[in-house]
Amino acid sequence: MKRFLATAIILFCSCLDQAQEGIVFKVLIKPNTTYVSEMNAHTLNETAFTSGEALSDSMDNKSLFETTIKMKSILTAENPKENGNIPISIRYEDFASTTLINGKEQSMPIPPFSDTAIKAYYTPDNQILMDTIMGGSLSPQLKGMNSNLMEQLTQQIDFPESPLQVGDQFTTEKPMSIPSPTMKPMETNIKTTYVLNKIKAGTAYFTFEQEISLESEQEGFSINAMGSGTGSCEYDINDQYVSYLKSELPMLVTMDMNENMRSLVNLTTISEVKTSIE
């Protein structure tokens, strides 16, 4: 009993010292490790069309889309090479989706990446360098688009280099260029403010507020979007990865197609990602 109490006190004091001194957070991919992520996303999309002229009989003034997506991704990291790069592979499994349009279920095509395997390298400076994309029905253009996007999304959270204590907050701003196989890239900026709320049993708990803007000038139309939302995430201190992330992001998207036609989209996405190590 005395040994148990002594051990508990030591562990408690260790956690207390760690919280007082602060922790340097990093999101890392470790060699000889497999990360399994399960993603659930629910999107509600309400679109309204406005026009200076009468709408055609075949076009509804408003439409409601509701989509639910479930997917599993498996990232496997191998032994590092002599230059320090870690070979990684990513594959997708158990993809499922349902779509309702104005309350009626619609069949949607399976996305082309659902049966692909990605080979890449994770570098010592925390970057992902794409190597090859195998299988699936991706065209060369889509493969290039997927590679560019993957390299931009290396880190889930850009933690500061300085230690963080409970109550600290930090802000990240991530401009991105989202490629498209048929359009010009869409320029977006994501600004996120995180707050470290508590540290308990080897897990750090954060909440965050997020603002996103997007704009794209295409031939014949333009897109602008603004949104702000909230979320929470959990960080595994020992294994240095984000084990849980949930967010809710409402957005207003405006598409101007010509002088007489505009669509307004109220878009709300709730997403949840759970990651574990195997």
ROTISE-604742 format. One record per residue (C-alpha): y, z, x. Coordinates in Angstrom, 3 decimals, m for minus. Example, Ala and Ser with C-alpha at 12.3 -4.5 7.8 and 13.67 -1.06 7.14 Angstrom:
2
m4.500/7.800/12.300
m1.060/7.140/13.670
***
This chain:
278
0.000/0.000/0.000
2.390/0.897/2.818
1.591/m2.381/4.589
2.273/m4.302/1.409
5.635/m2.569/0.924
6.582/m3.120/4.557
5.714/m6.823/4.336
7.676/m7.210/1.094
10.724/m5.525/2.615
10.567/m7.778/5.691
10.336/m10.895/3.531
13.206/m9.721/1.318
15.423/m8.985/4.318
14.551/m12.356/5.853
15.580/m14.170/2.673
18.755/m12.073/2.439
19.740/m12.836/6.031
19.046/m16.522/5.458
21.261/m16.595/2.371
24.070/m14.724/4.154
23.984/m16.906/7.276
23.763/m20.145/5.372
21.306/m23.006/5.602
21.681/m26.488/7.022
20.187/m28.794/4.388
18.610/m32.151/5.242
16.423/m34.492/3.244
13.687/m35.706/5.594
10.536/m37.797/5.435
7.942/m36.081/7.591
5.049/m37.877/9.349
1.510/m37.672/7.965
2.853/m36.643/4.571
2.524/m38.150/1.083
5.319/m37.684/m1.478
4.441/m38.258/m5.134
7.369/m38.692/m7.540
7.080/m38.840/m11.331
10.101/m40.255/m13.096
11.027/m40.079/m16.767
14.151/m41.784/m18.057
15.551/m42.128/m21.553
18.444/m44.486/m22.246
20.435/m44.817/m25.454
22.554/m47.954/m25.626
24.961/m48.630/m28.494
26.659/m52.024/m28.250
29.553/m53.249/m30.392
31.025/m56.754/m30.271
34.676/m57.461/m30.957
36.157/m60.892/m31.397
39.415/m62.546/m32.270
37.398/m64.993/m34.328
34.718/m64.452/m36.944
31.339/m63.611/m35.460
28.567/m66.102/m36.030
26.080/m65.298/m38.789
23.311/m64.793/m36.210
25.187/m62.079/m34.299
25.228/m58.481/m35.472
28.441/m56.603/m34.894
26.564/m53.548/m33.596
23.149/m52.977/m32.079
21.272/m49.893/m30.907
18.810/m49.970/m28.000
16.652/m47.014/m27.049
14.405/m47.180/m23.996
11.977/m44.693/m22.472
10.454/m45.329/m19.058
7.797/m43.399/m17.164
6.698/m44.280/m13.652
5.043/m42.776/m10.595
5.902/m43.706/m7.010
3.830/m42.722/m3.997
5.402/m42.685/m0.525
3.016/m42.227/2.411
4.357/m41.548/5.916
2.184/m42.178/8.976
2.329/m41.197/12.647
5.623/m42.120/14.362
5.813/m45.042/16.764
6.947/m44.702/20.391
10.549/m45.405/19.355
10.417/m42.564/16.817
10.254/m44.783/13.737
7.783/m43.571/11.111
5.847/m46.300/9.241
5.966/m45.647/5.499
4.448/m47.355/2.484
5.617/m47.131/m1.126
3.642/m48.138/m4.189
4.207/m47.749/m7.918
1.692/m46.596/m10.505
1.362/m45.661/m14.172
4.372/m47.634/m15.374
4.924/m47.282/m19.123
7.898/m48.100/m21.331
8.875/m48.249/m24.970
11.910/m50.008/m26.407
13.445/m49.683/m29.850
16.030/m52.192/m31.049
17.803/m51.028/m34.180
14.884/m48.683/m34.822
12.143/m51.304/m34.427
9.765/m51.167/m31.481
9.857/m54.242/m29.266
7.444/m55.366/m26.573
9.112/m55.771/m23.198
7.755/m57.510/m20.080
6.310/m55.350/m17.321
8.813/m55.306/m14.438
7.756/m57.431/m11.465
7.871/m54.517/m8.994
5.222/m52.499/m10.901
2.347/m53.952/m8.857
4.041/m54.292/m5.493
3.574/m52.404/m2.243
6.486/m51.839/0.130
6.159/m51.429/3.887
9.103/m49.955/5.768
10.154/m47.733/8.667
11.901/m44.378/8.505
14.166/m44.015/11.530
15.148/m40.849/13.473
18.713/m41.181/12.109
17.400/m40.858/8.527
17.518/m44.521/7.494
14.915/m46.727/5.807
14.418/m50.190/7.292
12.485/m52.569/5.064
9.625/m54.514/6.600
7.608/m56.363/3.951
7.068/m56.384/0.189
3.539/m57.378/m0.760
1.920/m58.412/m4.028
3.540/m58.545/m7.424
5.471/m61.422/m8.945
8.738/m60.908/m7.092
10.480/m64.070/m5.996
11.854/m64.215/m2.425
15.329/m63.635/m3.877
14.179/m60.532/m5.781
12.377/m59.246/m2.705
15.573/m59.526/m0.693
17.522/m57.789/m3.462
14.978/m54.946/m3.586
15.148/m54.541/0.195
18.936/m54.265/0.230
18.954/m51.757/m2.607
16.221/m49.621/m1.025
18.115/m49.388/2.251
21.258/m48.248/0.406
19.339/m45.552/m1.485
17.842/m43.847/1.573
19.049/m40.364/0.738
19.054/m38.694/m2.650
21.724/m36.229/m1.478
24.078/m36.531/1.490
24.228/m32.890/2.532
27.015/m31.744/4.879
26.114/m30.988/8.499
27.519/m27.439/8.272
25.485/m24.542/6.773
25.802/m23.759/3.063
25.809/m20.354/1.412
25.322/m19.468/m2.241
28.532/m20.351/m4.081
29.514/m23.143/m1.681
30.243/m26.617/m2.977
30.553/m30.042/m1.402
31.458/m33.524/m2.584
29.906/m36.855/m1.663
31.210/m40.334/m2.401
28.846/m43.258/m2.157
30.124/m46.820/m2.578
27.324/m49.290/m3.202
26.909/m52.991/m3.694
24.159/m53.671/m6.242
22.626/m57.106/m5.675
21.538/m59.369/m8.502
19.268/m62.437/m8.437
21.542/m64.426/m10.761
25.021/m62.921/m10.366
27.457/m61.768/m7.733
26.872/m58.197/m6.464
28.235/m55.406/m8.641
30.441/m52.968/m6.761
29.984/m49.350/m7.740
31.134/m45.948/m6.530
29.392/m42.638/m7.228
31.256/m39.375/m6.632
29.228/m36.170/m6.912
30.222/m32.521/m6.492
27.358/m30.095/m5.838
27.335/m26.288/m6.120
24.658/m24.133/m4.492
23.905/m21.558/m7.203
21.015/m19.544/m5.786
18.184/m19.390/m3.274
14.893/m17.934/m4.466
11.314/m18.038/m3.128
12.022/m20.837/m0.664
13.865/m23.035/m3.159
17.592/m23.774/m3.296
19.024/m24.461/m6.756
22.025/m26.769/m7.174
24.069/m28.009/m10.118
26.305/m31.053/m9.887
28.984/m33.063/m11.664
29.041/m36.815/m11.235
31.537/m39.624/m11.754
30.615/m43.282/m11.543
32.649/m46.485/m11.671
31.450/m50.065/m11.604
33.188/m53.412/m11.640
32.057/m56.977/m11.284
33.888/m60.275/m11.626
31.503/m63.059/m12.545
31.997/m66.668/m13.477
33.017/m66.615/m17.123
32.991/m62.852/m17.658
33.768/m59.468/m16.102
32.137/m56.025/m16.290
33.789/m52.626/m15.933
32.163/m49.230/m16.405
33.228/m45.600/m16.176
31.166/m42.485/m16.700
30.855/m38.800/m15.915
27.890/m36.479/m16.266
26.113/m33.370/m15.057
22.786/m32.423/m13.583
20.719/m30.031/m11.510
18.327/m30.272/m8.599
15.983/m28.124/m6.544
15.459/m28.340/m2.785
12.324/m27.178/m0.956
13.697/m25.374/2.100
10.472/m25.342/4.121
9.479/m28.983/3.593
13.065/m30.299/3.416
12.951/m32.504/0.348
14.344/m32.568/m3.198
11.488/m31.425/m5.430
13.279/m31.760/m8.766
16.304/m33.632/m10.093
17.623/m34.011/m13.625
20.827/m35.684/m14.775
22.604/m36.789/m17.938
25.160/m39.553/m17.522
27.181/m41.018/m20.421
29.026/m44.256/m19.610
31.341/m46.702/m21.308
30.716/m50.295/m20.255
33.159/m53.067/m21.133
32.222/m56.737/m20.818
34.929/m59.345/m21.332
33.273/m62.707/m21.911
36.390/m64.707/m22.733
39.799/m64.220/m24.329
38.247/m63.791/m27.777
35.002/m61.938/m27.130
34.354/m58.440/m25.776
31.386/m56.089/m25.920
31.682/m52.311/m25.692
28.572/m50.376/m24.665
28.178/m46.624/m25.016
25.352/m45.891/m22.622
23.735/m42.487/m22.062
20.899/m42.034/m19.601
18.896/m38.833/m19.174
16.579/m38.939/m16.173
14.187/m36.476/m14.581
12.308/m36.811/m11.294
9.650/m34.374/m10.075
8.390/m34.741/m6.511
5.492/m32.993/m4.814
3.698/m33.196/m1.479
0.021/m34.070/m1.234
***
